[in-house]
Amino acid sequence: MDTPERPPKKIVKREYRRQPRLPRNFNINLPEDALDRIISFLPVKIGMRTSILSTRFQHSWKNSRILDFDQREMERSIFIKEVDRVFDLHFGPIIQTFRLNFIQIGVESYAQKWIEKSVEKKVEEVELNFLDAAVQFELSPEFFNIESLRMVKLNHCAVDLPPLLKGSTFLKTLVLKGTAQVSAAFIETISKHCRSLEVLEITRCRGFSKLKILAENHKNFKVFKIGDCYDVADIEIVSPTLRSFHYHGKLILINISMAYQLEDVLFILSPTRQYIQFPLARGFLSDIVHVTVLTTTAVFIEEATTNAFSDMNLVMRNLRELQLFMQGSKFCNIYDLTCVLTNCPNLEKLFIDMNGFSFEGGHYWVEHHKQLFELYNVPMIKLRLIKIKGFKHQHHEMEMVKCLLQAATSLETLILVTAKSYRATARTLNLGTLESIPHSWKSSPNAEIKMYHADRSRIDPTHRAKTWFR
């Protein structure tokens, strides 16, 4: 039997739009000084590469305003010669940024020389990363008398103030990291003297137990971050313009005064086996009760928040976004979570990171909190987004989801991201599906429930991680 012939395919002509091409003799018709100025704003490495494009650019890099050097990319001897060459040939009147990543072993004189040459050309931004943690680079006390400084970032540098501090008037950003000995007087003087200061960040520094940030007369001080400074036991902040406060470490005494504009707080407590003092946590909570964004740990919640809310009648009326990291908690149960949410009546976004944590279901839960949780019936009329990471379909997690779905009367989206260790089991038992969550739990009929085995939601909290430093 003959097979029927197939009809010939219809040939469709596609129209291609020709992209405009530059003529071969195309040239940049800009004055020489204009080109030099444009290239001067490029990092020196990129500026040097332009010298091979045309003879016009052969010396333009020597006017570069951004000098960025990284010893990790070459041997030390070659690196020193290269940096010396750039400084010797640099004829521009201004160096805006000097950035140095340097393994400092017996070559302090070179680094000091490069800093001095940058200062001579009115450097505004200085970032020094000395990669050998065992040796601190001793920065000259007169460094902070440089009037042109706008931003200073120091990693593993020993710092001190000159006998008479006259400079740093226009300093806006100061970042100290890995400083072995920094005095409380240094930080207090800088925060008080530098009236233009906007950002102060102190990470992994030692040498002070009590810290004062006195910025009551500042008009622009907005951000203060302190992390892993384990010598500190007492922090006092006075600032009417402070908007963002980040803390990572053990629970200490923190007193924030006059912070009327404070709206963003990241407060991460390190897990500890020691008894946590309730008054410390309660006092801090009363200072931040008016914030709009809060990221914290369940350690803080279980030890202080529920007691503070009940004993002090604290209500966080302005809170719009709450993120909880549950890892490290000892006794936190789902009733503790409801106590927190009850006192956040205008909450719109809730993020919970389980990260291997399982809610406590022991004797105290059975005897005291279980009945109270079953009676919980407080609507959360503003809550529109809930995202839970590390979800494992455990009984108490399902009870938490049920409670949230019933309370959130205006919920738009619930996102569940399963735990990595649980994903294979979820697929095998067919638990990682939406069928495991009855629609009858929803008090908001239009609420959309999404479940992922890997986070593809593209919906993230304000603070994407516990720490802002490495």
Steps between C-alpha positions, in 0.01 A plus 500: 500500500637834397549752775329833437727782409542770757411850391803722454586719797405857463802720493458803721731789449612659822581862513817589683565849616852597423679646797666831426876469477756762572717598204855372501638847524273582796679713755410661828488869431565623849765742617812348655430643843144361496626149419763521770238605752269210406781245531610654829178378661575139401692267734870515419504140366234577242662833421831326425326260261366789293858600415519217243193627312650821374802722544256762627442284810864410556545725803138558604513236776765705679223741593279232657309596813436140614807301607401143586776247575469135603812300590309171477527526123884496481824435688593751769818633338327552165201654676715755686679602180169537316343719770817712524495545123139619500565755775825621340334555161172638634474868411133566576423764764249281685478141622139447598525134612797300627422132560768254610482125567843416635671212683696711745812318616791734564405747228324764708715775349360439151140518615569814701668662199200427274260640758704820528506545123123456489458755777710750304244474220200562726376142522137471609445125529755266660449125532785299654467122525806341656453132442741364761282485811796429730659840439319831542604785274567803720331798347646838587284692751523803271301305240176616661609863469468478122236754405409348162384160633142402422508120536744278694492119513774332704556125535764379751636847566611634837339842543551789738413867514742793483544710816284768339233382256445770239423305182235248389245780507335372183538127571173326410579128527732319742536120497733325747552125468733262679669766713664329798518806724263790443414712800152608597634857515599477133149401387330749732722786379451414132122472536483830687753701297410393144177695453458379139514131598219294345615137535703340780578128482710306753562130443718248685681770695630467855630722775183666633231383743279808500416690185340842465370642173419862579343651190229719648623803304545319168262562212591206276599204719281216367663158528682325786611137472694298753574129467704234680665746741501262795681728747216750502238470774328838490399719205347846533368675188367854496384604154177668386581423133590128526296293255673161489657296782661160443639285781652150495637345819408401854221665695637813668366824642398725211343839561377703202385854578332766286482262201172641376571407136621145563313270262729209409648260759696178454561341839666157486595329825767231505383168650611464862470247782503774760193646664379803308400797713143602420539870598771551236275374222191680628679834523626472144156400374345811652758711310409349161127457545426756225708346217348387169745218410635249754722197442588297807546150640268274694748520790399862546132414455487212749704667772357849498232594254201311637578609857561859395177516302295365789676681785568835331203514261727567202331508162703540179238696307738619227650160420436407136760226445619234744765237429580224750802268490399201712838324520657506847174510692459259793139517614312706243161356401223612269314676781799730552473593134131590533580720802740700285258534209216607729700809592578591138151604380615667177743232383497454122790261432613203709816300422594192705826313443482158669848378388481160670308626805208303646245659732512392864224253590602395849336508840469878526323515164257224594422633849488875431521626143303242302162609633585868460604439140176316422305800632697747286258699286656839423456610137797646311314720256806665343711186443534443125817294459637201691817317401632199693839350408619159619146359514485125592127426537545425870188501716573831673599662170166397350324639806689827455399521132138426590501772767653758265259420216202533732621825657615680183168619361660703218779259409612509138790253492637217714838365386640175641856399416584146612817424694795363302528190720130432456455540125579141402258368764234748391520386139491131597196536728337762278486741792651797323169584336226750563255215564644465850357842591118506497340805342253504788777644717499824303297792630608700194340323201734664248818404683748322273707218650831415333741222589858468376770238549751773417431867557390650168252747640720808446335651805757591762496690831677830549791318668594200289744355753582506869827679443615785279868403531725203423 
